[in-house]
Amino acid sequence: MRQFYIFIKCELGQTYEVASTIVDEVEETRQVHSVSGAFDLLAQFSVASEDDIGRFVNQKIQTIKGVKDTQTLICFNAFTSDRGLGDG
């Protein structure tokens, strides 16, 4: 599996709708967080090793109504396992 993050800038007033769409409709979604700064959301995704991340971003994320811009961060190596910290 390949892990990556996408910073997402939303159209004004669309952040919660975009986040809901990602959570409800994109099965590869691991986490979605609202953030401050140049982007509105930070989302983590996981796809099969052979999947094209660029095509995923182009077809599944950038086409969501309310998405204005994206920046993708591809993960090379995991130095820790998922610690399952929960909501705490």
Backbone hydrogen bonds, N-H to C=O, Kabsch-Sander energy under -0.5 kcal/mol:
donor,donor_aa,acceptor,acceptor_aa,energy
2,R,47,V,-3.4
4,F,45,F,-2.0
5,Y,73,L,-2.9
6,I,43,A,-2.6
7,F,71,Q,-3.2
8,I,41,L,-2.6
9,K,69,D,-2.9
11,E,66,G,-3.0
14,Q,11,E,-2.2
18,V,14,Q,-2.7
19,A,15,T,-2.5
20,S,16,Y,-2.3
21,T,17,E,-2.3
22,I,18,V,-2.4
23,V,19,A,-2.5
24,D,20,S,-2.7
25,E,21,T,-2.6
26,V,22,I,-1.8
27,E,25,E,-0.8
29,T,26,V,-1.8
30,R,44,Q,-3.4
31,Q,44,Q,-1.2
33,H,42,L,-2.5
35,V,40,D,-2.2
40,D,8,I,-2.1
41,L,8,I,-2.1
42,L,33,H,-2.6
43,A,6,I,-2.3
44,Q,31,Q,-2.7
45,F,4,F,-2.9
46,S,28,E,-2.0
47,V,2,R,-2.3
51,D,48,A,-1.8
53,I,51,D,-0.8
56,F,52,D,-2.1
57,V,53,I,-2.7
58,N,54,G,-2.5
59,Q,55,R,-2.8
60,K,56,F,-3.0
61,I,56,F,-0.8
61,I,57,V,-1.2
62,Q,57,V,-2.8
64,I,61,I,-1.7
67,V,64,I,-2.1
68,K,9,K,-3.2
68,K,66,G,-0.5
69,D,9,K,-1.7
71,Q,7,F,-2.0
73,L,5,Y,-3.2
74,I,72,T,-0.5
75,C,3,Q,-2.0
79,F,77,N,-0.6
83,R,81,S,-0.5
88,G,85,L,-0.7
